[in-house]
C-alpha cells in the first residue's frame, strides 16, 4: 500500500473515531461526514489525475527509449552485414566460385605413401 493509501485509511479511521466520540448533533455530524467525504473524493481525483499524468509520461519515455534502441540495433545489424559481405568477398577468389553450367569437379585423391619395406 502506497503512502496515499495509508493516508486515506488513516483519515477514514480518524473520521470514524471522531464521529463516535464527538458531542455533536446528528445534523452537524452528517454535515461533517459529507464535508470530509467530499474532501477525500477531491483528493482521490487529484491523485488519480497525477497517476494518469505520470503513466503517460512513463509511457512516452519508454516509447522514446524503445524507438532509439530499435534504431541503434538496426544500424548495428546493417554494419555487421556489411562487414560479413566484405569478409566473404575477400575470402572467396572469383575463380573458385563454380559456374552454374559447369560440371561438378570430383575431389582429388590424396597421395598414397609407398609401402614400407619388409624386414
C-alpha positions, 0 to 999 in steps of 0.5 A, spaced: 500 500 500 502 506 497 503 512 502 496 515 499 493 509 501 495 509 508 493 516 508 486 515 506 485 509 511 488 513 516 483 519 515 477 514 514 479 511 521 480 518 524 473 520 521 470 514 524 473 515 531 471 522 531 464 521 529 463 516 535 466 520 540 464 527 538 458 531 542 455 533 536 448 533 533 446 528 528 445 534 523 452 537 524 455 530 524 452 528 517 454 535 515 461 533 517 461 526 514 459 529 507 464 535 508 470 530 509 467 525 504 467 530 499 474 532 501 477 525 500 473 524 493 477 531 491 483 528 493 482 521 490 481 525 483 487 529 484 491 523 485 488 519 480 489 525 475 497 525 477 497 517 476 494 518 469 499 524 468 505 520 470 503 513 466 503 517 460 509 520 461 512 513 463 509 511 457 512 516 452 519 515 455 519 508 454 516 509 447 522 514 446 527 509 449 524 503 445 524 507 438 532 509 439 534 502 441 530 499 435 534 504 431 541 503 434 540 495 433 538 496 426 544 500 424 548 495 428 545 489 424 546 493 417 554 494 419 555 487 421 552 485 414 556 489 411 562 487 414 560 479 413 559 481 405 566 484 405 569 478 409 566 473 404 568 477 398 575 477 400 575 470 402 572 467 396 577 468 389 572 469 383 575 463 380 573 458 385 566 460 385 563 454 380 559 456 374 552 454 374 553 450 367 559 447 369 560 440 371 561 438 378 569 437 379 570 430 383 575 431 389 582 429 388 585 423 391 590 424 396 597 421 395 598 414 397 605 413 401 609 407 398 609 401 402 614 400 407 619 395 406 619 388 409 624 386 414 
